[in-house]
Amino acid sequence: MKTGLTKSQKITDICFDEKDPLIHIRTHNTDLKNRLSEYAEKYPGECQRIYIDPETGCMEFEIRKGRFSFRLTAPYSKERRRSASEAAKKNNVNSMHSL
């Protein structure tokens, strides 16, 4: 979708406080919009789309705390990256993308 916004203007805000049982998410990120829309459709008691801006493609959602999480991952060591690269080469991982 052409919105006239630059990538740096296409933000994702995730807001919550300790009192309110809901998390407010405002995003331009297509993958996150799709995932939240699907979740809201499947679980309307837990998540709701509350706003769509047709000009910018931004969507806003409210989701119950405990249903949305952040996952922090440790960086891969050089050995783990090397091992993963070798395994991918051995299993022809790149050839799957050309199908």
C-alpha positions in Angstrom: 0.0 0.0 0.0 1.4 3.4 -1.0 0.8 5.7 1.9 3.2 8.6 1.2 5.0 7.8 4.5 8.7 7.0 4.7 9.8 3.8 6.5 10.9 5.9 9.5 7.4 7.4 9.7 5.8 3.9 9.8 6.0 3.3 13.5 4.7 0.8 16.0 3.6 2.1 19.4 2.9 -0.4 22.2 1.5 1.3 25.3 0.4 -0.1 28.6 0.5 0.8 32.3 0.4 -1.3 35.4 -3.3 -0.5 36.1 -5.2 -1.1 32.8 -5.7 -4.7 31.8 -5.3 -3.8 28.1 -2.3 -3.1 25.9 -2.8 -0.6 23.2 -1.0 -1.3 19.9 -0.8 1.2 17.0 1.2 -0.1 14.0 2.0 0.2 10.3 3.8 -3.1 10.3 2.0 -5.4 7.8 3.0 -8.7 9.5 1.9 -7.5 12.9 -1.3 -6.0 11.5 -2.1 -9.3 9.9 -1.3 -11.4 13.0 -3.3 -9.1 15.3 -6.2 -9.0 12.9 -6.3 -12.8 12.7 -6.1 -13.1 16.4 -8.8 -10.5 16.9 -11.1 -12.4 14.6 -10.4 -15.7 16.3 -10.5 -14.4 19.9 -12.7 -11.2 20.0 -12.9 -11.3 23.8 -9.1 -11.0 24.1 -8.3 -8.6 21.2 -10.1 -6.0 19.2 -9.2 -3.9 16.2 -10.3 -0.4 17.3 -9.2 1.8 14.4 -8.1 1.7 10.8 -6.6 4.7 9.0 -7.3 4.0 5.3 -4.9 6.8 4.2 -1.8 5.6 6.0 -2.6 1.9 6.5 -2.2 2.3 10.3 -4.2 0.0 12.5 -4.9 0.2 16.3 -5.7 -2.8 18.5 -6.4 -3.4 22.2 -5.3 -6.8 23.5 -5.5 -8.2 27.0 -2.3 -8.3 29.0 -1.0 -11.8 29.1 -1.9 -12.4 25.5 0.9 -10.3 24.0 4.5 -10.9 24.7 8.0 -9.7 23.9 10.6 -12.3 23.3 14.2 -11.3 23.9 16.8 -13.5 22.2 20.5 -13.8 23.0 22.8 -13.1 20.1 24.3 -16.1 18.4 27.9 -17.0 19.1 30.3 -17.2 16.1 30.3 -21.0 16.6 26.5 -21.2 16.5 26.3 -19.1 13.4 28.9 -21.2 11.7 27.1 -24.4 12.7 23.8 -23.1 11.5 25.3 -22.0 8.2 26.9 -25.4 7.6 23.6 -27.2 8.5 21.7 -25.0 6.0 24.2 -25.7 3.3 24.2 -29.4 4.0 20.3 -29.5 3.8 20.1 -27.2 0.7 18.0 -24.7 2.6 18.4 -22.1 -0.2 17.2 -24.5 -2.9 13.8 -24.5 -1.2 13.3 -20.8 -1.9 13.8 -21.3 -5.6 10.8 -23.6 -5.9 
